[in-house]
């Protein structure tokens, strides 16, 4: 039986990172399942670029902006 494929939108990654987000637990669980290869996660290059833009933007991150290096490490 093949694994379920799930397309991850940028919001899932953002919510998984933001522990105060209302969808944090669900998003973190989905990412954990993908990392553990219980499901097959799919992401578009555009979503990676968008996530980088959000995480390094002071307005979007409400003052909790990440550095370029922190963001790169998180995405990797």
Backbone torsions as a table, in degrees:
resi	resn	phi	psi	omega
1	UNK	NA	134.3	-179.5
2	UNK	-81.3	153.9	179.8
3	UNK	-72.8	152.8	174.4
4	UNK	-68.4	133.2	176.0
5	UNK	-99.6	130.7	179.0
6	UNK	-125.8	127.2	175.2
7	UNK	-85.0	122.6	-179.2
8	UNK	-93.1	116.8	173.8
9	UNK	-77.3	160.8	179.5
10	UNK	-54.5	-38.1	-177.8
11	UNK	-58.3	-36.7	-179.5
12	UNK	-61.7	-43.7	179.0
13	UNK	-66.6	-41.7	179.1
14	UNK	-63.6	-48.4	179.7
15	UNK	-62.6	-37.4	178.6
16	UNK	-64.2	-33.3	178.8
17	UNK	-77.1	-39.2	-175.4
18	UNK	-88.1	101.3	-176.9
19	UNK	-66.0	-13.3	177.9
20	UNK	-92.5	-6.5	-178.4
21	UNK	-69.1	145.8	-177.8
22	UNK	-65.6	-25.1	-179.7
23	UNK	-106.1	19.9	-176.9
24	UNK	-58.1	-52.5	-175.0
25	UNK	-61.1	-44.5	-179.3
26	UNK	-65.2	-42.3	-179.6
27	UNK	-66.8	-44.4	179.3
28	UNK	-62.5	-38.7	178.7
29	UNK	-64.8	-43.4	178.6
30	UNK	-61.3	-43.9	178.6
31	UNK	-64.9	-39.6	177.8
32	UNK	-61.6	-41.9	179.1
33	UNK	-62.5	-37.7	178.9
34	UNK	-69.2	-43.2	179.1
35	UNK	-62.5	-38.4	180.0
36	UNK	-83.1	3.7	176.7
37	UNK	62.6	27.8	173.3
38	UNK	-78.0	-28.7	174.4
39	UNK	-133.2	165.3	176.6
40	UNK	-103.7	113.5	178.8
41	UNK	-88.7	140.2	179.6
42	UNK	-127.1	136.1	177.6
43	UNK	-139.3	143.0	177.7
44	UNK	-89.5	150.5	178.1
45	UNK	-54.7	-38.5	179.8
46	UNK	-58.8	-36.8	179.9
47	UNK	-68.9	-34.5	177.2
48	UNK	-66.7	-43.4	178.4
49	UNK	-63.2	-43.7	179.9
50	UNK	-64.5	-41.7	178.6
51	UNK	-62.2	-43.5	177.9
52	UNK	-58.9	-45.3	-179.6
53	UNK	-60.9	-43.2	-178.5
54	UNK	-67.0	-49.1	-174.9
55	UNK	-66.6	-23.0	179.5
56	UNK	-101.3	8.2	-178.5
57	UNK	-102.0	115.0	-177.9
58	UNK	-58.4	-37.4	-179.5
59	UNK	-68.2	-42.9	-179.3
60	UNK	-69.2	-33.0	-176.5
61	UNK	-94.3	8.8	178.0
62	UNK	49.5	45.1	177.1
63	UNK	85.7	-7.3	179.5
64	UNK	-100.8	41.2	-176.2
65	UNK	-63.0	145.9	175.7
66	UNK	-97.5	151.2	175.0
67	UNK	-74.0	167.1	177.6
68	UNK	-59.0	-41.7	-180.0
69	UNK	-66.1	-43.8	177.8
70	UNK	-61.2	-43.2	-179.0
71	UNK	-65.1	-44.4	177.9
72	UNK	-59.2	-44.4	179.3
73	UNK	-64.0	-40.2	179.4
74	UNK	-65.2	-45.2	-179.3
75	UNK	-66.2	-39.6	179.2
76	UNK	-64.8	NA	NA
